[in-house]
Amino acid sequence: MRHADDRPTRSGASDSEAPLADLQAFAVELRRMNGEINRMTHGFAVNQRLHPTDVSALGAILDAPSPLTPGALREHLGLTSGAVTACLDRLERAGHIRRARESADRRVVHVYYEPSARTVARDYFMPLAEATARARARFSEDELTTVLRFLAAMNDELSEVPPARR
């Protein structure tokens, strides 16, 4: 099995030549991955005539363990309540989500990702899934477990970083 450390990086050096704890190398690769994912996300936004924030909202709705409320989405995205309402209005008009009042408290609204919209997103992002599968094939299960632990730890750490002050 070919491992990631056998592959040359964009700089031409193999990963095994870089110090394991090189913070700069991590920063560069995380920015590159973020840029590539943003490129695809923005392409989906343009394709669907949405704002990039709308696509971030769709991701949050999709990844949530239970239906989100607009307030929870506002907190997750760091937007104002008016901006979240406008975002949800656009997503609902475009057929990506639906809002439902399901509790005894009619003020509580839950947001759901529409099944037909999931199909559209799955079709659009299939190249990302295929690239992920190709990259995963280069690693052993133990390595993948470590990578997944690292990504989870990074997300945990990043979630604790306060937003920049203006």
Secondary structure as the mmCIF struct_conf table of DSSP 4:
data_model
#
loop_
_struct_conf.conf_type_id
_struct_conf.id
_struct_conf.beg_label_comp_id
_struct_conf.beg_label_asym_id
_struct_conf.beg_label_seq_id
_struct_conf.end_label_comp_id
_struct_conf.end_label_asym_id
_struct_conf.end_label_seq_id
HELX_RH_3T_P HELX_RH_3T_P1 ALA A 4 ASP A 6
BEND BEND1 ARG A 7 ARG A 7
STRN STRN1 PRO A 8 PRO A 8
TURN_TY1_P TURN_TY1_P1 ARG A 10 SER A 11
BEND BEND2 GLY A 12 GLY A 12
STRN STRN2 SER A 14 SER A 14
HELX_RH_3T_P HELX_RH_3T_P2 ASP A 15 GLU A 17
BEND BEND3 ALA A 18 ALA A 18
TURN_TY1_P TURN_TY1_P2 LEU A 20 ALA A 21
HELX_RH_AL_P HELX_RH_AL_P1 LEU A 23 ASN A 47
TURN_TY1_P TURN_TY1_P3 GLN A 48 ARG A 49
HELX_RH_AL_P HELX_RH_AL_P2 PRO A 52 ASP A 63
BEND BEND4 PRO A 65 SER A 66
HELX_LH_PP_P HELX_LH_PP_P1 PRO A 67 PRO A 67
STRN STRN3 LEU A 68 LEU A 68
HELX_LH_PP_P HELX_LH_PP_P2 THR A 69 THR A 69
HELX_RH_AL_P HELX_RH_AL_P3 PRO A 70 LEU A 77
TURN_TY1_P TURN_TY1_P4 GLY A 78 GLY A 78
HELX_RH_AL_P HELX_RH_AL_P4 SER A 81 ARG A 93
TURN_TY1_P TURN_TY1_P5 ALA A 94 GLY A 95
BEND BEND5 HIS A 96 HIS A 96
STRN STRN4 ILE A 97 ALA A 100
BEND BEND6 SER A 103 ASP A 105
TURN_TY1_P TURN_TY1_P6 ARG A 106 ARG A 107
STRN STRN5 HIS A 110 TYR A 113
HELX_RH_AL_P HELX_RH_AL_P5 PRO A 115 TYR A 124
TURN_TY1_P TURN_TY1_P7 PHE A 125 PHE A 125
HELX_RH_AL_P HELX_RH_AL_P6 MET A 126 ARG A 136
TURN_TY1_P TURN_TY1_P8 ALA A 137 ARG A 138
BEND BEND7 PHE A 139 PHE A 139
HELX_RH_AL_P HELX_RH_AL_P7 GLU A 141 GLU A 160
BEND BEND8 VAL A 161 VAL A 161
HELX_LH_PP_P HELX_LH_PP_P3 PRO A 162 ARG A 165
#
